[in-house]
Amino acid sequence: MELNLTRFDKLCLLNDAEACLKKMFIRLFVIADHLHRLLHSVLKKMKNKAFLSLLISLCLFSNIYAGEIVAELFHTNVTVKWQTDYERQMVDFSIWFGVRTPDMFFLGFSDFGDMNNTDALLYTHRNKEIRDSYTDRNYKILPDLQQDFKILKKRKDHIVIRRKITTCDSRDYAFLAGTTQFYIAGTWGNHDLSDIRDSRWYVDKKFGKVIEGPTDSPSKGKDHPEVLESDVQVVLVNRNIPDPVPNVETTYQCIIRKMPFDTIRNTFHVVRMEAYITPGNEHLVHHMEVFVCRDEVTEWSGNCNDENKPAKAKSCSHVIAAWAMGEGPIHYPKEAGLPIGGKGKNEYVMVEIHYNNPELIAGVLDTSGFQFFVTGQLRKYDAGIMELGLIYSDVNSIPPNQKAWAMNGYCPSQCTENLPEEGINIFASQLHAHLTGRKLWTTQYRAGVSIGDVNRDEHYSPHWQHLQQLRPMVRVLPGDALVTTCVYDTRKRSNFTFGGYGIVDEMCVNYIYYYPASDLEVCKSAISNSTLRSYFSQRHGLDGKTMAISDMYNSVKHWGNGVDEEFYNVLNVGNVNMNCLKSNGEAFKFKSKDPKQSWENMARPRLFSGATVQTRDRFQCPAINDMINFD
């Protein structure tokens, strides 16, 4: 069959293959939509039309993304469902009010989780009217000058509304791929509440993804990763000590267990992993990391910093999984699994749990942990996990009172040259930061030019961190560079926010899941110590040789009047310190023709935007997302 390409198609293929594929999908979607309409008209004449309609919908629309959230509003549960039409650039929301419809209902779309400066739909049940609204900086609910919501259906128990994905209205929220933060509120017996903080509102906050690409989720069927081998065993490694969770803000608990099958002679594949959270403790378990131990270790549970922790526990350093609140199971593609065993010794794993207890609650017993789905039927490829981003260090710190402080973690070509010759396939990605993280993404560069994002979340929330399945997978070749960017908001903080492990500290990490496995496990950076110490010594007259990094930061009392801009420039042009590490913690050999450079002090990669960069112009097409500029 001859493929007839228009001039635009040819240019598309030449300049941007990824965008071209998306365009082709949209065309197929339109054809499927027309076919569905045609068949639906035929079904009206058939007796068993309900069954056939369902069958056709499943066949034609298996890749159409739809989602829902359920809010608890005291008197009732409100369900919000949505379906996104990428061809028409529309989103339909159906709102089901449950057993008791509120007299006033508020559906808000928040940029970064605040209830002010939020786009909103306001519905009054008495007259069944909707109003496109927003909250201003003082939390007042005001009508939008441009009404962009359209009501499609009004029923006693639900309504259906429609809005464009992007309206170019500065009071409307522009839906983007990644996290959407919802505020859902209802009130009974009131008809004119004008402040969203009014105690007569019942409010719930939820998270979802209104925009999700058609290839983000694997297709169903025999090749779907949820279809597991017949011999799969489920292993739970969890906290079973009788002591309650400590009543301090940040605690790291470690559990070391031996895998309960013969790993001395046999190799197994982990094909799925998922967290087990003790019901009722979801608010305490912030995130977990899972490690394989290189040595045979004594089984043990306790505080990760306990002096009685087995000495050989230091060998438990090979990361195989990471989980954070809001995330679902980790599915491996049908052709790959995580290898366990086969090295002539018993295999031990360590689960590290980060408890976040800001209210200092005492007496909580917890048995949370991790479940492993293990098979002896080995798949074609061994899979691995790699950490990208910033090194956990107070070197990577953020001044107070910053609206959008961006920091870049580099995985340069000098490090990715250690990947397999054929490259790797990234099939999943999990972005992670703490309380001030707002936007996170990783971009792939080839020969210094951007060729696309690995994963991006423009509305990140530490309270809803999800593993993003990547379909199609992202192919990374030796010599590519991966740059992970995190944007922080510290306007509510008066002191420096240091890089570190505590919940009030900050991180910038992307855990990428890939195959075939390589020995490269950590590829992260920080500004080099020599660059940082030189800056504080020359610019602020501090003892750059002996002072602790945190003391140097804290010694600068005023970061305004251009001092923060000056330091920001240093961060973005100065040399970097690289962690290019093997699974045993050793660094790869540094290769450079410049004898002055090393992993500890190397020039940062020179990078350029490519033709694939496509963004909404915030001046030509404004959104409430941009109103941060007017705070």
Secondary structure, 3 states (H helix, E strand, C coil): CCCCCCHHHHHHHHHCHHHHHHHHHHHHHHHHHHHHHHHHHHHCCCCCHHHHHHHHHHHHCCCCCEEEEEEECCCCEEEEEEEEECCCCEEEEEEECCCCCCCEEEEEEECCCCCCCEEEEEEECCCCEEEEEEECCCCEEEECCCCCCEEEEECCCEEEEEEECCCCCCCCCCCCECCEEEEEEEECCCCCCCECCCCCCEEEEEEECCECCCCCCCCCCCCCCCCCCCCCEEEEEECCCCCCCCCCCEEEEEEEEECCCCCCCCEEEEEEEEEECCCCCCCCEEEEEEEEECCCCCCEEEECCCCCCCHHHHHEEEEEEEEECCCCCEECCCCEEEEEECCCCCCEEEEEEEEECCCCCCCCCCCCEEEEEEECCCCCEECEEEEEEECCCCCCCECCCCCCEEEEEEECHHHHCCCCCCCEEEEEEEEECCCCEEEEEEEEEECCEEEEEEEEECCCCCCCCCCEEEEEEEEECCCCEEEEEEEECCCCCCCCECECCCCCCECCEEEEEEECCCCEEEEEEEECHHHHHHHHHHHHCCCCCCCCHHHHHHHCCCCCCCHHHHHHHHHHHCCEEEEEEECCCCECCCCCCCCCCECCEECCCCCECCCCCCCCCCCCCCCHHHHHHHC
